[in-house]
Amino acid sequence: MARRRPPGVHSRAVTPPRNIDPAFATTEDIMKAAGIARHTVGAWVAYGLLPAPTKVSLGQQGGVFNRFPAWAVDRARFIAQRRTAGYTVAEVLEMLAELDARQGLPGQPKPSK
């Protein structure tokens, strides 16, 4: 009788899953959370809606991937909801600036009391 392989494993050269610090998110995490395509993530970074990622290499077998701060996942959801509602990129940028100021994110002005 032939030996069966576990589902999803079709070769011996399967790349093991990446062990990523939970304080960070990958492009795939952002795509999944916001329901967007890879090129949309890149466009949002270019527009300034999302922070620029840090490129990380896990060596030849692990490849290179983008690492975003974990809060970028919630930000991407926020952006996707506003864009779906019909807001322009400029309007969403204004909303994000107000949100950042209220939350006191680094590099953003703190709200005055």
Phi, psi and chi 1 to 4 in degrees:
 res  aa     phi    psi   chi1   chi2   chi3   chi4
   1 MET       -  136.6 -177.7 -175.9  -73.1      -
   2 ALA   -73.5  142.1      -      -      -      -
   3 ARG   -80.4  130.8 -167.8  174.9 -158.5 -168.4
   4 ARG   -92.8  140.9  -62.1 -170.4  113.7 -170.9
   5 ARG   -86.8  152.3  -66.6 -177.4 -170.9  173.0
   6 PRO   -61.5  151.8  -12.1   19.2      -      -
   7 PRO   -57.4  139.0  -13.6   20.2      -      -
   8 GLY    86.4   -8.2      -      -      -      -
   9 VAL  -108.7  109.9  178.1      -      -      -
  10 HIS  -116.3   -1.1  -57.8  -70.9      -      -
  11 SER  -154.3  167.3   76.4      -      -      -
  12 ARG   -78.4  -17.2  -66.8  177.0 -165.4 -100.6
  13 ALA   -95.4   50.6      -      -      -      -
  14 VAL   -83.7  128.8  174.6      -      -      -
  15 THR   -74.7  127.4  -57.0      -      -      -
  16 PRO   -67.2  154.7   21.5  -27.7      -      -
  17 PRO   -61.5  149.4    7.7  -10.1      -      -
  18 ARG   -78.7  138.1  -64.2  175.5  176.5  145.1
  19 ASN   -95.3  104.7  -68.2  -35.0      -      -
  20 ILE  -113.4  138.9  -59.7  172.1      -      -
  21 ASP   -56.7  129.1 -174.7  -25.4      -      -
  22 PRO   -64.6  -10.5   17.7  -25.2      -      -
  23 ALA   -78.6   -1.7      -      -      -      -
  24 PHE  -128.3  161.3  -62.3   97.2      -      -
  25 ALA  -131.3  151.8      -      -      -      -
  26 THR   -96.3  170.7   63.5      -      -      -
  27 THR   -58.7  -39.0  -57.5      -      -      -
  28 GLU   -62.8  -38.7  -71.3   76.9   17.8      -
  29 ASP   -61.1  -43.3  -64.8  -28.2      -      -
  30 ILE   -68.2  -42.8  -70.3  176.0      -      -
  31 MET   -58.8  -46.0  -69.9  166.9   44.8      -
  32 LYS   -66.8  -44.9 -171.4  174.5 -175.7 -179.7
  33 ALA   -65.1  -38.8      -      -      -      -
  34 ALA   -97.6   -9.7      -      -      -      -
  35 GLY    67.4   41.7      -      -      -      -
  36 ILE  -123.4  166.9   57.7  175.6      -      -
  37 ALA   -89.2  162.9      -      -      -      -
  38 ARG   -56.7  -42.7 -176.1  175.9  -58.0  -83.0
  39 HIS   -66.8  -27.1   71.8  -86.5      -      -
  40 THR   -69.4  -38.6  -56.2      -      -      -
  41 VAL   -59.0  -46.7  174.8      -      -      -
  42 GLY   -61.1  -40.4      -      -      -      -
  43 ALA   -65.7  -42.0      -      -      -      -
  44 TRP   -65.2  -34.6  -73.1    0.7      -      -
  45 VAL   -65.7  -45.0  169.1      -      -      -
  46 ALA   -62.5  -36.5      -      -      -      -
  47 TYR   -75.9  -14.2  -71.0  139.4      -      -
  48 GLY    89.9    9.6      -      -      -      -
  49 LEU   -74.3  -36.3  -65.4  167.5      -      -
  50 LEU  -116.5  152.0  -70.9  174.6      -      -
  51 PRO   -69.1  152.1   27.5  -34.8      -      -
  52 ALA   -68.1  134.2      -      -      -      -
  53 PRO   -79.1  163.4   31.4  -36.6      -      -
  54 THR   -98.1  132.3  -58.6      -      -      -
  55 LYS   -83.5  132.9  -69.3 -146.2  179.8  -79.8
  56 VAL  -126.2  137.7  175.6      -      -      -
  57 SER  -112.8  132.9  174.3      -      -      -
  58 LEU  -104.0   21.8  -65.5  177.8      -      -
  59 GLY    90.3  175.8      -      -      -      -
  60 GLN   -57.3  -44.9 -172.8  169.6  -15.7      -
  61 GLN   -73.3  -33.7  -70.9 -167.6  -10.1      -
  62 GLY   -81.2  -22.3      -      -      -      -
  63 GLY    76.5 -174.8      -      -      -      -
  64 VAL  -111.4  139.1  175.6      -      -      -
  65 PHE  -145.3  164.2   64.3   98.8      -      -
  66 ASN   -89.2  142.0  -71.0  -32.7      -      -
  67 ARG  -123.5  115.9 -170.1  165.9   92.7  165.0
  68 PHE  -101.6  157.8  -69.4   86.4      -      -
  69 PRO   -64.6  148.7    8.6  -11.8      -      -
  70 ALA   -57.2  -32.9      -      -      -      -
  71 TRP   -67.3  -13.8   54.8  -96.9      -      -
  72 ALA   -66.8  -23.4      -      -      -      -
  73 VAL   -65.7  -49.0  172.0      -      -      -
  74 ASP   -64.7  -37.1  -70.1  -28.3      -      -
  75 ARG   -63.5  -41.2 -169.6  176.0 -172.9   97.0
  76 ALA   -64.8  -40.0      -      -      -      -
  77 ARG   -60.2  -45.3  -78.0 -169.8 -163.9  107.3
  78 PHE   -58.5  -47.9  177.8   89.1      -      -
  79 ILE   -62.0  -46.0  -63.1  163.2      -      -
  80 ALA   -60.6  -41.9      -      -      -      -
  81 GLN   -63.0  -43.4  -69.4  168.2  -10.7      -
  82 ARG   -69.5  -39.9  -61.7  -38.2 -178.0  -92.8
  83 ARG   -66.5  -39.3  -66.5  -69.1  -70.8  142.9
  84 THR   -64.1  -33.6  -59.5      -      -      -
  85 ALA   -75.4   -6.8      -      -      -      -
  86 GLY   102.9    5.1      -      -      -      -
  87 TYR   -72.7  146.3  -70.1   98.6      -      -
  88 THR   -78.3  167.7   65.5      -      -      -
  89 VAL   -60.6  -42.9  169.1      -      -      -
  90 ALA   -61.5  -41.2      -      -      -      -
  91 GLU   -66.0  -40.8  -69.3  169.8  -32.7      -
  92 VAL   -66.2  -39.0  175.3      -      -      -
  93 LEU   -59.6  -41.1  -80.5  168.3      -      -
  94 GLU   -63.3  -44.4  -75.7 -179.1   32.2      -
  95 MET   -60.4  -42.5  -70.0  178.1 -155.0      -
  96 LEU   -66.2  -38.5  -70.6  170.5      -      -
  97 ALA   -62.7  -42.0      -      -      -      -
  98 GLU   -65.4  -43.3  -69.1  172.3   17.4      -
  99 LEU   -62.3  -44.9 -174.3   63.9      -      -
 100 ASP   -62.3  -41.2  -69.5  -13.0      -      -
 101 ALA   -64.5  -41.8      -      -      -      -
 102 ARG   -65.4  -38.4  -85.0 -169.3  -54.9 -133.5
 103 GLN   -84.2   -9.1  -66.9  177.9   -9.1      -
 104 GLY    64.3   39.5      -      -      -      -
 105 LEU   -65.1  150.3  -72.5  179.2      -      -
 106 PRO   -53.5  136.8  -20.5   28.4      -      -
 107 GLY    82.5   -0.5      -      -      -      -
 108 GLN  -110.3  148.6  -58.0  -63.0  -31.7      -
 109 PRO   -65.7  139.9   17.4  -23.0      -      -
 110 LYS   -82.7  143.7  -59.0 -133.7 -173.2 -105.9
 111 PRO   -65.0  140.4   16.6  -21.3      -      -
 112 SER   -84.8  148.9   57.5      -      -      -
 113 LYS  -103.9      -  -67.0 -176.3  178.9 -177.5
